[in-house]
């Protein structure tokens, strides 16, 4: 991989990181205002609110997981190991990295390992 390609991936990863951080900030901030007042809402409304909160928590966990992968990819760029499959050690195709710049595995290993 060329230095120019690495710089492009670094920039893309930094943009993804900034987007994830902003999304988490907004999500956490908006969740602070949502308290369940059991005296003001009915049982079904409370159930809907609880379900919505669970969905938001799950989405936030996924974003946090992806954010860790983005940060790991940035470290791998610095260490010179970016673009190598974490399972087989082979190259991760550039097309895959363009689609998922924080991919840890080549397509074959990702399909095999799940």
Buried (B, 14 or more C-beta within 10 A) or exposed (E): BEEEBBEBBBEBBEEBBEEBEEBBEEBEEEBEEEEEEEEEEEEEEBEEBEEEEEEBEEEBEEBEEBBEBBBBBBEBBEEEEBBBBBBBEEEBBEEBBEEBBBBBBBEEBBEEEE
